[in-house]
């Protein structure tokens, strides 16, 4: 299998497991804040990380765009 044929999650080393978020608590508040901003910078004991969130579903608008093909109209 070529790299082009591989799942993007495999290429990025992302897990395919889905971890449920509890209905309340610190983790829930963290994800609510992350969803609101789209990106958070986190400091963990001197290590700094940038956390970005994106939907795992394709929007209907994106699906229509991909199905249409051809050049982008100006």
PDB file of N, CA, C, O and CB in Angstrom:
ATOM      1  N   UNK A   1       0.848  -1.173   0.000  1.00  0.00           N
ATOM      2  CA  UNK A   1       0.000   0.000   0.000  1.00  0.00           C
ATOM      3  C   UNK A   1       0.894   1.238   0.000  1.00  0.00           C
ATOM      4  O   UNK A   1       1.818   1.343   0.807  1.00  0.00           O
ATOM      5  CB  UNK A   1      -0.965  -0.003   1.222  1.00  0.00           C
ATOM      6  N   UNK A   2       0.619   2.161  -0.897  1.00  0.00           N
ATOM      7  CA  UNK A   2       1.411   3.384  -0.971  1.00  0.00           C
ATOM      8  C   UNK A   2       0.985   4.348   0.129  1.00  0.00           C
ATOM      9  O   UNK A   2      -0.089   4.196   0.710  1.00  0.00           O
ATOM     10  CB  UNK A   2       1.265   4.047  -2.356  1.00  0.00           C
ATOM     11  N   UNK A   3       1.831   5.345   0.418  1.00  0.00           N
ATOM     12  CA  UNK A   3       1.490   6.352   1.422  1.00  0.00           C
ATOM     13  C   UNK A   3       0.235   7.114   1.044  1.00  0.00           C
ATOM     14  O   UNK A   3      -0.517   7.541   1.919  1.00  0.00           O
ATOM     15  CB  UNK A   3       2.642   7.321   1.612  1.00  0.00           C
ATOM     16  N   UNK A   4      -0.005   7.291  -0.259  1.00  0.00           N
ATOM     17  CA  UNK A   4      -1.191   8.011  -0.713  1.00  0.00           C
ATOM     18  C   UNK A   4      -2.465   7.241  -0.405  1.00  0.00           C
ATOM     19  O   UNK A   4      -3.531   7.837  -0.249  1.00  0.00           O
ATOM     20  CB  UNK A   4      -1.101   8.287  -2.204  1.00  0.00           C
ATOM     21  N   UNK A   5      -2.359   5.907  -0.316  1.00  0.00           N
ATOM     22  CA  UNK A   5      -3.521   5.073  -0.069  1.00  0.00           C
ATOM     23  C   UNK A   5      -3.805   4.888   1.415  1.00  0.00           C
ATOM     24  O   UNK A   5      -4.854   4.358   1.782  1.00  0.00           O
ATOM     25  CB  UNK A   5      -3.334   3.735  -0.718  1.00  0.00           C
ATOM     26  N   UNK A   6      -2.888   5.316   2.267  1.00  0.00           N
ATOM     27  CA  UNK A   6      -3.045   5.102   3.703  1.00  0.00           C
ATOM     28  C   UNK A   6      -4.047   6.090   4.286  1.00  0.00           C
ATOM     29  O   UNK A   6      -4.238   7.192   3.772  1.00  0.00           O
ATOM     30  CB  UNK A   6      -1.693   5.231   4.418  1.00  0.00           C
ATOM     31  N   UNK A   7      -4.668   5.671   5.355  1.00  0.00           N
ATOM     32  CA  UNK A   7      -5.589   6.524   6.090  1.00  0.00           C
ATOM     33  C   UNK A   7      -4.811   7.698   6.673  1.00  0.00           C
ATOM     34  O   UNK A   7      -3.716   7.507   7.201  1.00  0.00           O
ATOM     35  CB  UNK A   7      -6.320   5.728   7.211  1.00  0.00           C
ATOM     36  N   UNK A   8      -5.365   8.921   6.585  1.00  0.00           N
ATOM     37  CA  UNK A   8      -4.679  10.100   7.116  1.00  0.00           C
ATOM     38  C   UNK A   8      -4.385   9.964   8.601  1.00  0.00           C
ATOM     39  O   UNK A   8      -3.357  10.457   9.066  1.00  0.00           O
ATOM     40  CB  UNK A   8      -5.510  11.344   6.872  1.00  0.00           C
ATOM     41  N   UNK A   9      -5.242   9.320   9.342  1.00  0.00           N
ATOM     42  CA  UNK A   9      -4.991   9.127  10.770  1.00  0.00           C
ATOM     43  C   UNK A   9      -3.750   8.261  10.973  1.00  0.00           C
ATOM     44  O   UNK A   9      -2.984   8.503  11.906  1.00  0.00           O
ATOM     45  CB  UNK A   9      -6.217   8.482  11.459  1.00  0.00           C
ATOM     46  N   UNK A  10      -3.535   7.265  10.126  1.00  0.00           N
ATOM     47  CA  UNK A  10      -2.332   6.435  10.232  1.00  0.00           C
ATOM     48  C   UNK A  10      -1.098   7.253   9.932  1.00  0.00           C
ATOM     49  O   UNK A  10      -0.081   7.111  10.611  1.00  0.00           O
ATOM     50  CB  UNK A  10      -2.410   5.237   9.284  1.00  0.00           C
ATOM     51  N   UNK A  11      -1.171   8.120   8.910  1.00  0.00           N
ATOM     52  CA  UNK A  11      -0.025   8.939   8.543  1.00  0.00           C
ATOM     53  C   UNK A  11       0.339   9.892   9.661  1.00  0.00           C
ATOM     54  O   UNK A  11       1.523  10.106   9.925  1.00  0.00           O
ATOM     55  CB  UNK A  11      -0.308   9.714   7.268  1.00  0.00           C
ATOM     56  N   UNK A  12      -0.648  10.467  10.323  1.00  0.00           N
ATOM     57  CA  UNK A  12      -0.404  11.428  11.388  1.00  0.00           C
ATOM     58  C   UNK A  12      -0.156  10.757  12.730  1.00  0.00           C
ATOM     59  O   UNK A  12       0.126  11.435  13.718  1.00  0.00           O
ATOM     60  CB  UNK A  12      -1.566  12.375  11.503  1.00  0.00           C
ATOM     61  N   UNK A  13      -0.258   9.440  12.777  1.00  0.00           N
ATOM     62  CA  UNK A  13      -0.078   8.729  14.033  1.00  0.00           C
ATOM     63  C   UNK A  13      -1.243   8.934  14.987  1.00  0.00           C
ATOM     64  O   UNK A  13      -1.098   8.748  16.195  1.00  0.00           O
ATOM     65  CB  UNK A  13       1.199   9.166  14.692  1.00  0.00           C
ATOM     66  N   UNK A  14      -2.396   9.317  14.454  1.00  0.00           N
ATOM     67  CA  UNK A  14      -3.567   9.546  15.293  1.00  0.00           C
ATOM     68  C   UNK A  14      -4.259   8.226  15.579  1.00  0.00           C
ATOM     69  O   UNK A  14      -4.262   7.316  14.750  1.00  0.00           O
ATOM     70  CB  UNK A  14      -4.542  10.533  14.620  1.00  0.00           C
ATOM     71  N   UNK A  15      -4.834   8.138  16.744  1.00  0.00           N
ATOM     72  CA  UNK A  15      -5.574   6.955  17.134  1.00  0.00           C
ATOM     73  C   UNK A  15      -6.918   6.911  16.411  1.00  0.00           C
ATOM     74  O   UNK A  15      -7.538   7.949  16.179  1.00  0.00           O
ATOM     75  CB  UNK A  15      -5.775   6.923  18.654  1.00  0.00           C
ATOM     76  N   UNK A  16      -7.357   5.724  16.062  1.00  0.00           N
ATOM     77  CA  UNK A  16      -8.682   5.576  15.466  1.00  0.00           C
ATOM     78  C   UNK A  16      -9.721   5.303  16.547  1.00  0.00           C
ATOM     79  O   UNK A  16     -10.913   5.213  16.254  1.00  0.00           O
ATOM     80  CB  UNK A  16      -8.684   4.444  14.422  1.00  0.00           C
ATOM     81  N   UNK A  17      -9.269   5.168  17.812  1.00  0.00           N
ATOM     82  CA  UNK A  17     -10.191   4.954  18.920  1.00  0.00           C
ATOM     83  C   UNK A  17     -10.929   6.249  19.230  1.00  0.00           C
ATOM     84  O   UNK A  17     -10.358   7.336  19.145  1.00  0.00           O
ATOM     85  CB  UNK A  17      -9.440   4.444  20.169  1.00  0.00           C
ATOM     86  N   UNK A  18     -12.192   6.126  19.587  1.00  0.00           N
ATOM     87  CA  UNK A  18     -12.985   7.276  19.986  1.00  0.00           C
ATOM     88  C   UNK A  18     -13.126   7.225  21.503  1.00  0.00           C
ATOM     89  O   UNK A  18     -13.624   6.246  22.059  1.00  0.00           O
ATOM     90  CB  UNK A  18     -14.387   7.289  19.275  1.00  0.00           C
ATOM     91  N   UNK A  19     -12.683   8.288  22.163  1.00  0.00           N
ATOM     92  CA  UNK A  19     -12.722   8.367  23.617  1.00  0.00           C
ATOM     93  C   UNK A  19     -13.894   9.257  24.012  1.00  0.00           C
ATOM     94  O   UNK A  19     -13.914  10.433  23.647  1.00  0.00           O
ATOM     95  CB  UNK A  19     -11.374   8.913  24.196  1.00  0.00           C
ATOM     96  N   UNK A  20     -14.866   8.730  24.746  1.00  0.00           N
ATOM     97  CA  UNK A  20     -16.006   9.566  25.142  1.00  0.00           C
ATOM     98  C   UNK A  20     -15.592  10.600  26.190  1.00  0.00           C
ATOM     99  O   UNK A  20     -14.747  10.331  27.044  1.00  0.00           O
ATOM    100  CB  UNK A  20     -17.148   8.689  25.690  1.00  0.00           C
ATOM    101  N   UNK A  21     -16.194  11.775  26.114  1.00  0.00           N
ATOM    102  CA  UNK A  21     -15.930  12.833  27.082  1.00  0.00           C
ATOM    103  C   UNK A  21     -17.061  12.812  28.102  1.00  0.00           C
ATOM    104  O   UNK A  21     -18.231  12.776  27.721  1.00  0.00           O
ATOM    105  CB  UNK A  21     -15.810  14.239  26.387  1.00  0.00           C
ATOM    106  N   UNK A  22     -16.730  12.834  29.406  1.00  0.00           N
ATOM    107  CA  UNK A  22     -17.781  12.844  30.432  1.00  0.00           C
ATOM    108  C   UNK A  22     -18.705  14.057  30.279  1.00  0.00           C
ATOM    109  O   UNK A  22     -18.316  15.074  29.705  1.00  0.00           O
ATOM    110  CB  UNK A  22     -17.153  12.840  31.835  1.00  0.00           C
ATOM    111  N   UNK A  23     -19.923  13.939  30.794  1.00  0.00           N
ATOM    112  CA  UNK A  23     -20.908  15.016  30.659  1.00  0.00           C
ATOM    113  C   UNK A  23     -20.539  16.253  31.468  1.00  0.00           C
ATOM    114  O   UNK A  23     -21.004  17.348  31.154  1.00  0.00           O
ATOM    115  CB  UNK A  23     -22.272  14.525  31.085  1.00  0.00           C
ATOM    116  N   UNK A  24     -19.725  16.104  32.488  1.00  0.00           N
ATOM    117  CA  UNK A  24     -19.285  17.258  33.263  1.00  0.00           C
ATOM    118  C   UNK A  24     -17.862  17.018  33.767  1.00  0.00           C
ATOM    119  O   UNK A  24     -17.321  15.922  33.620  1.00  0.00           O
ATOM    120  CB  UNK A  24     -20.251  17.529  34.450  1.00  0.00           C
ATOM    121  N   UNK A  25     -17.268  18.041  34.354  1.00  0.00           N
ATOM    122  CA  UNK A  25     -15.917  17.919  34.882  1.00  0.00           C
ATOM    123  C   UNK A  25     -14.916  18.741  34.078  1.00  0.00           C
ATOM    124  O   UNK A  25     -15.275  19.428  33.121  1.00  0.00           O
ATOM    125  CB  UNK A  25     -15.494  16.465  34.899  1.00  0.00           C
ATOM    126  N   UNK A  26     -13.661  18.653  34.487  1.00  0.00           N
ATOM    127  CA  UNK A  26     -12.593  19.441  33.874  1.00  0.00           C
ATOM    128  C   UNK A  26     -12.402  19.133  32.390  1.00  0.00           C
ATOM    129  O   UNK A  26     -12.201  20.045  31.587  1.00  0.00           O
ATOM    130  CB  UNK A  26     -11.297  19.199  34.608  1.00  0.00           C
ATOM    131  N   UNK A  27     -12.463  17.857  32.025  1.00  0.00           N
ATOM    132  CA  UNK A  27     -12.264  17.486  30.621  1.00  0.00           C
ATOM    133  C   UNK A  27     -13.366  18.083  29.747  1.00  0.00           C
ATOM    134  O   UNK A  27     -13.084  18.579  28.656  1.00  0.00           O
ATOM    135  CB  UNK A  27     -12.232  15.950  30.464  1.00  0.00           C
ATOM    136  N   UNK A  28     -14.603  18.042  30.205  1.00  0.00           N
ATOM    137  CA  UNK A  28     -15.728  18.624  29.474  1.00  0.00           C
ATOM    138  C   UNK A  28     -15.501  20.121  29.293  1.00  0.00           C
ATOM    139  O   UNK A  28     -15.676  20.639  28.191  1.00  0.00           O
ATOM    140  CB  UNK A  28     -17.067  18.361  30.215  1.00  0.00           C
ATOM    141  N   UNK A  29     -15.112  20.829  30.363  1.00  0.00           N
ATOM    142  CA  UNK A  29     -14.872  22.270  30.280  1.00  0.00           C
ATOM    143  C   UNK A  29     -13.715  22.587  29.335  1.00  0.00           C
ATOM    144  O   UNK A  29     -13.761  23.574  28.602  1.00  0.00           O
ATOM    145  CB  UNK A  29     -14.582  22.842  31.672  1.00  0.00           C
ATOM    146  N   UNK A  30     -12.667  21.741  29.353  1.00  0.00           N
ATOM    147  CA  UNK A  30     -11.537  21.932  28.443  1.00  0.00           C
ATOM    148  C   UNK A  30     -12.003  21.858  26.986  1.00  0.00           C
ATOM    149  O   UNK A  30     -11.652  22.718  26.179  1.00  0.00           O
ATOM    150  CB  UNK A  30     -10.442  20.874  28.711  1.00  0.00           C
ATOM    151  N   UNK A  31     -12.785  20.843  26.653  1.00  0.00           N
ATOM    152  CA  UNK A  31     -13.246  20.686  25.270  1.00  0.00           C
ATOM    153  C   UNK A  31     -14.245  21.761  24.871  1.00  0.00           C
ATOM    154  O   UNK A  31     -14.269  22.165  23.708  1.00  0.00           O
ATOM    155  CB  UNK A  31     -13.871  19.318  25.079  1.00  0.00           C
ATOM    156  N   UNK A  32     -15.063  22.234  25.790  1.00  0.00           N
ATOM    157  CA  UNK A  32     -15.968  23.344  25.472  1.00  0.00           C
ATOM    158  C   UNK A  32     -15.159  24.592  25.125  1.00  0.00           C
ATOM    159  O   UNK A  32     -15.481  25.306  24.176  1.00  0.00           O
ATOM    160  CB  UNK A  32     -16.927  23.633  26.660  1.00  0.00           C
ATOM    161  N   UNK A  33     -14.117  24.844  25.895  1.00  0.00           N
ATOM    162  CA  UNK A  33     -13.253  25.999  25.617  1.00  0.00           C
ATOM    163  C   UNK A  33     -12.516  25.814  24.293  1.00  0.00           C
ATOM    164  O   UNK A  33     -12.398  26.755  23.507  1.00  0.00           O
ATOM    165  CB  UNK A  33     -12.238  26.207  26.765  1.00  0.00           C
ATOM    166  N   UNK A  34     -12.021  24.601  24.047  1.00  0.00           N
ATOM    167  CA  UNK A  34     -11.320  24.303  22.800  1.00  0.00           C
ATOM    168  C   UNK A  34     -12.245  24.476  21.597  1.00  0.00           C
ATOM    169  O   UNK A  34     -11.839  25.041  20.581  1.00  0.00           O
ATOM    170  CB  UNK A  34     -10.755  22.877  22.833  1.00  0.00           C
ATOM    171  N   UNK A  35     -13.487  23.993  21.702  1.00  0.00           N
ATOM    172  CA  UNK A  35     -14.444  24.158  20.611  1.00  0.00           C
ATOM    173  C   UNK A  35     -14.732  25.627  20.343  1.00  0.00           C
ATOM    174  O   UNK A  35     -14.878  26.036  19.191  1.00  0.00           O
ATOM    175  CB  UNK A  35     -15.740  23.424  20.927  1.00  0.00           C
ATOM    176  N   UNK A  36     -14.814  26.412  21.393  1.00  0.00           N
ATOM    177  CA  UNK A  36     -15.132  27.839  21.243  1.00  0.00           C
ATOM    178  C   UNK A  36     -14.012  28.599  20.542  1.00  0.00           C
ATOM    179  O   UNK A  36     -14.278  29.519  19.768  1.00  0.00           O
ATOM    180  CB  UNK A  36     -15.403  28.466  22.609  1.00  0.00           C
ATOM    181  N   UNK A  37     -12.758  28.224  20.806  1.00  0.00           N
ATOM    182  CA  UNK A  37     -11.624  28.958  20.235  1.00  0.00           C
ATOM    183  C   UNK A  37     -11.020  28.274  19.022  1.00  0.00           C
ATOM    184  O   UNK A  37     -10.443  28.939  18.162  1.00  0.00           O
ATOM    185  CB  UNK A  37     -10.560  29.145  21.277  1.00  0.00           C
ATOM    186  N   UNK A  38     -11.145  26.945  18.940  1.00  0.00           N
ATOM    187  CA  UNK A  38     -10.549  26.194  17.831  1.00  0.00           C
ATOM    188  C   UNK A  38      -9.111  25.784  18.088  1.00  0.00           C
ATOM    189  O   UNK A  38      -8.650  24.768  17.568  1.00  0.00           O
ATOM    190  CB  UNK A  38     -10.611  27.007  16.575  1.00  0.00           C
ATOM    191  N   UNK A  39      -8.391  26.577  18.896  1.00  0.00           N
ATOM    192  CA  UNK A  39      -6.989  26.292  19.205  1.00  0.00           C
ATOM    193  C   UNK A  39      -6.693  26.761  20.622  1.00  0.00           C
ATOM    194  O   UNK A  39      -7.121  27.842  21.030  1.00  0.00           O
ATOM    195  CB  UNK A  39      -6.033  26.980  18.181  1.00  0.00           C
ATOM    196  N   UNK A  40      -5.965  25.949  21.364  1.00  0.00           N
ATOM    197  CA  UNK A  40      -5.506  26.338  22.702  1.00  0.00           C
ATOM    198  C   UNK A  40      -4.020  26.047  22.824  1.00  0.00           C
ATOM    199  O   UNK A  40      -3.516  25.083  22.247  1.00  0.00           O
ATOM    200  CB  UNK A  40      -6.304  25.589  23.811  1.00  0.00           C
ATOM    201  N   UNK A  41      -3.330  26.879  23.570  1.00  0.00           N
ATOM    202  CA  UNK A  41      -1.933  26.631  23.901  1.00  0.00           C
ATOM    203  C   UNK A  41      -1.912  26.134  25.347  1.00  0.00           C
ATOM    204  O   UNK A  41      -2.451  26.792  26.238  1.00  0.00           O
ATOM    205  CB  UNK A  41      -1.038  27.932  23.709  1.00  0.00           C
ATOM    206  N   UNK A  42      -1.294  24.981  25.581  1.00  0.00           N
ATOM    207  CA  UNK A  42      -1.285  24.345  26.891  1.00  0.00           C
ATOM    208  C   UNK A  42       0.155  24.222  27.377  1.00  0.00           C
ATOM    209  O   UNK A  42       1.042  23.800  26.635  1.00  0.00           O
ATOM    210  CB  UNK A  42      -1.972  22.953  26.838  1.00  0.00           C
ATOM    211  N   UNK A  43       0.372  24.599  28.641  1.00  0.00           N
ATOM    212  CA  UNK A  43       1.685  24.456  29.254  1.00  0.00           C
ATOM    213  C   UNK A  43       1.603  23.346  30.290  1.00  0.00           C
ATOM    214  O   UNK A  43       0.782  23.403  31.206  1.00  0.00           O
ATOM    215  CB  UNK A  43       2.165  25.797  29.898  1.00  0.00           C
ATOM    216  N   UNK A  44       2.458  22.332  30.145  1.00  0.00           N
ATOM    217  CA  UNK A  44       2.470  21.198  31.064  1.00  0.00           C
ATOM    218  C   UNK A  44       3.884  21.009  31.592  1.00  0.00           C
ATOM    219  O   UNK A  44       4.707  20.334  30.974  1.00  0.00           O
ATOM    220  CB  UNK A  44       1.960  19.903  30.366  1.00  0.00           C
ATOM    221  N   UNK A  45       4.150  21.606  32.728  1.00  0.00           N
ATOM    222  CA  UNK A  45       5.450  21.417  33.375  1.00  0.00           C
ATOM    223  C   UNK A  45       6.629  21.822  32.493  1.00  0.00           C
ATOM    224  O   UNK A  45       7.627  21.104  32.435  1.00  0.00           O
ATOM    225  CB  UNK A  45       5.606  19.979  33.782  1.00  0.00           C
ATOM    226  N   UNK A  46       6.531  22.941  31.820  1.00  0.00           N
ATOM    227  CA  UNK A  46       7.624  23.408  30.986  1.00  0.00           C
ATOM    228  C   UNK A  46       7.531  22.970  29.529  1.00  0.00           C
ATOM    229  O   UNK A  46       8.291  23.454  28.690  1.00  0.00           O
ATOM    230  CB  UNK A  46       8.905  22.937  31.553  1.00  0.00           C
ATOM    231  N   UNK A  47       6.625  22.075  29.225  1.00  0.00           N
ATOM    232  CA  UNK A  47       6.388  21.668  27.840  1.00  0.00           C
ATOM    233  C   UNK A  47       5.161  22.418  27.338  1.00  0.00           C
ATOM    234  O   UNK A  47       4.120  22.419  27.994  1.00  0.00           O
ATOM    235  CB  UNK A  47       6.192  20.111  27.720  1.00  0.00           C
ATOM    236  N   UNK A  48       5.279  23.046  26.196  1.00  0.00           N
ATOM    237  CA  UNK A  48       4.163  23.798  25.643  1.00  0.00           C
ATOM    238  C   UNK A  48       3.616  23.083  24.413  1.00  0.00           C
ATOM    239  O   UNK A  48       4.371  22.658  23.538  1.00  0.00           O
ATOM    240  CB  UNK A  48       4.594  25.237  25.289  1.00  0.00           C
ATOM    241  N   UNK A  49       2.295  22.958  24.361  1.00  0.00           N
ATOM    242  CA  UNK A  49       1.636  22.263  23.260  1.00  0.00           C
ATOM    243  C   UNK A  49       0.566  23.169  22.666  1.00  0.00           C
ATOM    244  O   UNK A  49      -0.061  23.951  23.380  1.00  0.00           O
ATOM    245  CB  UNK A  49       1.017  20.920  23.739  1.00  0.00           C
ATOM    246  N   UNK A  50       0.362  23.063  21.366  1.00  0.00           N
ATOM    247  CA  UNK A  50      -0.741  23.739  20.699  1.00  0.00           C
ATOM    248  C   UNK A  50      -1.765  22.665  20.352  1.00  0.00           C
ATOM    249  O   UNK A  50      -1.466  21.713  19.631  1.00  0.00           O
ATOM    250  CB  UNK A  50      -0.259  24.529  19.413  1.00  0.00           C
ATOM    251  N   UNK A  51      -2.960  22.830  20.870  1.00  0.00           N
ATOM    252  CA  UNK A  51      -4.038  21.863  20.657  1.00  0.00           C
ATOM    253  C   UNK A  51      -5.028  22.482  19.682  1.00  0.00           C
ATOM    254  O   UNK A  51      -5.544  23.572  19.928  1.00  0.00           O
ATOM    255  CB  UNK A  51      -4.742  21.469  22.010  1.00  0.00           C
ATOM    256  N   UNK A  52      -5.295  21.790  18.573  1.00  0.00           N
ATOM    257  CA  UNK A  52      -6.262  22.256  17.579  1.00  0.00           C
ATOM    258  C   UNK A  52      -7.372  21.227  17.481  1.00  0.00           C
ATOM    259  O   UNK A  52      -7.148  20.027  17.643  1.00  0.00           O
ATOM    260  CB  UNK A  52      -5.589  22.488  16.187  1.00  0.00           C
ATOM    261  N   UNK A  53      -8.560  21.712  17.217  1.00  0.00           N
ATOM    262  CA  UNK A  53      -9.704  20.806  17.109  1.00  0.00           C
ATOM    263  C   UNK A  53     -10.316  20.947  15.716  1.00  0.00           C
ATOM    264  O   UNK A  53     -10.384  22.045  15.163  1.00  0.00           O
ATOM    265  CB  UNK A  53     -10.768  21.105  18.217  1.00  0.00           C
ATOM    266  N   UNK A  54     -10.753  19.831  15.168  1.00  0.00           N
ATOM    267  CA  UNK A  54     -11.462  19.858  13.896  1.00  0.00           C
ATOM    268  C   UNK A  54     -12.472  18.715  13.897  1.00  0.00           C
ATOM    269  O   UNK A  54     -12.284  17.695  14.560  1.00  0.00           O
ATOM    270  CB  UNK A  54     -10.472  19.742  12.685  1.00  0.00           C
ATOM    271  N   UNK A  55     -13.520  18.907  13.155  1.00  0.00           N
ATOM    272  CA  UNK A  55     -14.573  17.902  13.079  1.00  0.00           C
ATOM    273  C   UNK A  55     -14.089  16.715  12.256  1.00  0.00           C
ATOM    274  O   UNK A  55     -13.371  16.884  11.270  1.00  0.00           O
ATOM    275  CB  UNK A  55     -15.861  18.499  12.468  1.00  0.00           C
ATOM    276  N   UNK A  56     -14.479  15.531  12.659  1.00  0.00           N
ATOM    277  CA  UNK A  56     -14.092  14.349  11.884  1.00  0.00           C
ATOM    278  C   UNK A  56     -15.081  14.074  10.766  1.00  0.00           C
ATOM    279  O   UNK A  56     -14.895  13.135   9.992  1.00  0.00           O
ATOM    280  CB  UNK A  56     -13.984  13.128  12.792  1.00  0.00           C
ATOM    281  N   UNK A  57     -16.138  14.884  10.671  1.00  0.00           N
ATOM    282  CA  UNK A  57     -17.115  14.724   9.598  1.00  0.00           C
ATOM    283  C   UNK A  57     -16.913  15.796   8.542  1.00  0.00           C
ATOM    284  O   UNK A  57     -16.527  16.926   8.840  1.00  0.00           O
ATOM    285  CB  UNK A  57     -18.548  14.780  10.151  1.00  0.00           C
ATOM    286  N   UNK A  58     -17.178  15.424   7.331  1.00  0.00           N
ATOM    287  CA  UNK A  58     -17.109  16.371   6.226  1.00  0.00           C
ATOM    288  C   UNK A  58     -18.449  17.096   6.143  1.00  0.00           C
ATOM    289  O   UNK A  58     -19.508  16.479   6.254  1.00  0.00           O
ATOM    290  CB  UNK A  58     -16.766  15.652   4.875  1.00  0.00           C
ATOM    291  N   UNK A  59     -18.389  18.403   5.947  1.00  0.00           N
ATOM    292  CA  UNK A  59     -19.630  19.169   5.810  1.00  0.00           C
ATOM    293  C   UNK A  59     -20.260  18.883   4.455  1.00  0.00           C
ATOM    294  O   UNK A  59     -19.584  18.441   3.526  1.00  0.00           O
ATOM    295  CB  UNK A  59     -19.365  20.688   5.977  1.00  0.00           C
ATOM    296  N   UNK A  60     -21.549  19.138   4.350  1.00  0.00           N
ATOM    297  CA  UNK A  60     -22.231  18.967   3.065  1.00  0.00           C
ATOM    298  C   UNK A  60     -21.639  19.899   2.021  1.00  0.00           C
ATOM    299  O   UNK A  60     -21.537  19.531   0.851  1.00  0.00           O
ATOM    300  CB  UNK A  60     -23.740  19.225   3.212  1.00  0.00           C
ATOM    301  N   UNK A  61     -21.245  21.111   2.432  1.00  0.00           N
ATOM    302  CA  UNK A  61     -20.636  22.061   1.508  1.00  0.00           C
ATOM    303  C   UNK A  61     -19.324  21.499   0.941  1.00  0.00           C
ATOM    304  O   UNK A  61     -19.067  21.605  -0.258  1.00  0.00           O
ATOM    305  CB  UNK A  61     -20.382  23.410   2.215  1.00  0.00           C
ATOM    306  N   UNK A  62     -18.505  20.907   1.803  1.00  0.00           N
ATOM    307  CA  UNK A  62     -17.243  20.314   1.336  1.00  0.00           C
ATOM    308  C   UNK A  62     -17.512  19.113   0.442  1.00  0.00           C
ATOM    309  O   UNK A  62     -16.832  18.929  -0.567  1.00  0.00           O
ATOM    310  CB  UNK A  62     -16.364  19.895   2.531  1.00  0.00           C
ATOM    311  N   UNK A  63     -18.487  18.302   0.796  1.00  0.00           N
ATOM    312  CA  UNK A  63     -18.837  17.124  -0.012  1.00  0.00           C
ATOM    313  C   UNK A  63     -19.307  17.552  -1.403  1.00  0.00           C
ATOM    314  O   UNK A  63     -18.921  16.950  -2.404  1.00  0.00           O
ATOM    315  CB  UNK A  63     -19.937  16.284   0.691  1.00  0.00           C
ATOM    316  N   UNK A  64     -20.148  18.602  -1.465  1.00  0.00           N
ATOM    317  CA  UNK A  64     -20.620  19.117  -2.753  1.00  0.00           C
ATOM    318  C   UNK A  64     -19.456  19.637  -3.592  1.00  0.00           C
ATOM    319  O   UNK A  64     -19.397  19.398  -4.798  1.00  0.00           O
ATOM    320  CB  UNK A  64     -21.657  20.234  -2.538  1.00  0.00           C
ATOM    321  N   UNK A  65     -18.535  20.344  -2.951  1.00  0.00           N
ATOM    322  CA  UNK A  65     -17.373  20.869  -3.648  1.00  0.00           C
ATOM    323  C   UNK A  65     -16.542  19.744  -4.262  1.00  0.00           C
ATOM    324  O   UNK A  65     -16.147  19.819  -5.425  1.00  0.00           O
ATOM    325  CB  UNK A  65     -16.518  21.697  -2.695  1.00  0.00           C
ATOM    326  N   UNK A  66     -16.282  18.705  -3.475  1.00  0.00           N
ATOM    327  CA  UNK A  66     -15.480  17.585  -3.974  1.00  0.00           C
ATOM    328  C   UNK A  66     -16.203  16.811  -5.070  1.00  0.00           C
ATOM    329  O   UNK A  66     -15.569  16.339  -6.014  1.00  0.00           O
ATOM    330  CB  UNK A  66     -15.123  16.645  -2.830  1.00  0.00           C
ATOM    331  N   UNK A  67     -17.511  16.675  -4.956  1.00  0.00           N
ATOM    332  CA  UNK A  67     -18.279  15.930  -5.951  1.00  0.00           C
ATOM    333  C   UNK A  67     -18.369  16.697  -7.265  1.00  0.00           C
ATOM    334  O   UNK A  67     -18.483  16.102  -8.336  1.00  0.00           O
ATOM    335  CB  UNK A  67     -19.682  15.627  -5.422  1.00  0.00           C
ATOM    336  N   UNK A  68     -18.318  18.020  -7.170  1.00  0.00           N
ATOM    337  CA  UNK A  68     -18.452  18.874  -8.368  1.00  0.00           C
ATOM    338  C   UNK A  68     -17.248  18.726  -9.291  1.00  0.00           C
ATOM    339  O   UNK A  68     -17.410  18.625 -10.507  1.00  0.00           O
ATOM    340  CB  UNK A  68     -18.617  20.352  -7.962  1.00  0.00           C
ATOM    341  N   UNK A  69     -16.045  18.712  -8.727  1.00  0.00           N
ATOM    342  CA  UNK A  69     -14.835  18.592  -9.540  1.00  0.00           C
ATOM    343  C   UNK A  69     -14.614  19.807 -10.420  1.00  0.00           C
ATOM    344  O   UNK A  69     -15.416  20.741 -10.403  1.00  0.00           O
ATOM    345  CB  UNK A  69     -14.904  17.353 -10.398  1.00  0.00           C
ATOM    346  N   UNK A  70     -13.554  19.803 -11.175  1.00  0.00           N
ATOM    347  CA  UNK A  70     -13.262  20.898 -12.097  1.00  0.00           C
ATOM    348  C   UNK A  70     -12.702  22.119 -11.379  1.00  0.00           C
ATOM    349  O   UNK A  70     -12.479  22.105 -10.168  1.00  0.00           O
ATOM    350  CB  UNK A  70     -14.513  21.282 -12.858  1.00  0.00           C
ATOM    351  N   UNK A  71     -12.481  23.171 -12.155  1.00  0.00           N
ATOM    352  CA  UNK A  71     -11.895  24.386 -11.576  1.00  0.00           C
ATOM    353  C   UNK A  71     -12.885  25.120 -10.663  1.00  0.00           C
ATOM    354  O   UNK A  71     -14.099  24.946 -10.773  1.00  0.00           O
ATOM    355  CB  UNK A  71     -11.426  25.324 -12.693  1.00  0.00           C
ATOM    356  N   UNK A  72     -12.350  25.929  -9.778  1.00  0.00           N
ATOM    357  CA  UNK A  72     -13.170  26.733  -8.885  1.00  0.00           C
ATOM    358  C   UNK A  72     -13.694  27.935  -9.663  1.00  0.00           C
ATOM    359  O   UNK A  72     -12.902  28.679 -10.243  1.00  0.00           O
ATOM    360  CB  UNK A  72     -12.361  27.185  -7.628  1.00  0.00           C
ATOM    361  N   UNK A  73     -15.018  28.145  -9.691  1.00  0.00           N
ATOM    362  CA  UNK A  73     -15.560  29.293 -10.427  1.00  0.00           C
ATOM    363  C   UNK A  73     -15.123  30.604  -9.761  1.00  0.00           C
ATOM    364  O   UNK A  73     -15.002  30.694  -8.539  1.00  0.00           O
ATOM    365  CB  UNK A  73     -17.113  29.215 -10.498  1.00  0.00           C
ATOM    366  N   UNK A  74     -14.891  31.607 -10.601  1.00  0.00           N
ATOM    367  CA  UNK A  74     -14.456  32.907 -10.070  1.00  0.00           C
ATOM    368  C   UNK A  74     -15.599  33.864  -9.945  1.00  0.00           C
ATOM    369  O   UNK A  74     -15.409  35.001  -9.515  1.00  0.00           O
ATOM    370  CB  UNK A  74     -13.388  33.515 -10.944  1.00  0.00           C
TER     371      UNK A  74
END
